[in-house]
Amino acid sequence: MILTQIVAISDNFAIGKDNKLLWHFPEDLKYFKMKTMHRIMIMGRKTFDSFGGKPLPKRVHIVISRKDHESQDDMVYYVKSLTEAYQVAEKLIADHNLSEDVYVIGGAEIYKQSMPDCSKLLITKIPGHFDADTFYPADYSRFFTLENEIKSELTPEIIWQTWIKS
């Protein structure tokens, strides 16, 4: 399993407020979709709820929650811990011949806990300081090295960065 975090962050490391994104850039949503399509995604329950409680199409969702949940959808698996999420992902990869690329998509606590286990970070840099209640770990650059970055052609201030484990 190759674990990668994918996230959009502002200059002040903001990623959300009131369980919502702070910005709307269609090209970044398209980038997220391109990277995660036909892949396994690991997320916290609040992140899953932010989709309206419905899974995103053509992606497997492993949702970490302290409470017991049952899923009626074969693309949604509820687990109690990050360790259990990794185990379920490994089993799904083996049993269904899925891609080894697994994406951690939030929220803040899941990003923080999974960072030591990730080999790559895909970070969309959004310029500006935002009023937020959810932030990405500011110390990621201590553990990862910038491999490359691409500026958006539609919105040049948006930059997609790839960071690899140092």
Phi, psi and omega in degrees: 000133177250111186264127182228135172269141174233128188201151170248128183228151177268179179300332178260021176067015178291141176232345180185168174208135180053039178060033178226154173292155183267352184211168177222104177237104183307323181292331176285323176297322178295319177299313178302313181298315180301317183288323188263347183302134180062029179236170173269136177238136176251134183206163171280165183298320180296323176296315178299317179298331181294344175277004184087018179075009179244142179290150173288143184299144171059035176218145175270133182248119171253115189250123179268125180213144177287334183269158176284131177226149173241137179252137175265358184253130182284002175255007181231126178235127177262137178224169183259346185208165176296320178301316178294324177299316179298318180297316179295318179300313180301318180294316179297319178300313182291315186285331186240011178053044180275165178299143177286348179282114180242134185250131171267124187242009175124176001273203189304315183292322178292320175301312183299312183291325185272347185307315180297339183268351185272147176259346184209151172236131172250107187244124171266120179270121179251120183291148175110166177249129185241147172286119186215164173240002181225131186227149176278147179303122186287344186266015184303327184290349174288335187248348184230152180244135178295121180267315177198168175211148182229130176274141175294137176284327181282320181228085189302339179285347176272131182232129174264124181244145171245124178245137177243153182299133181286000000 
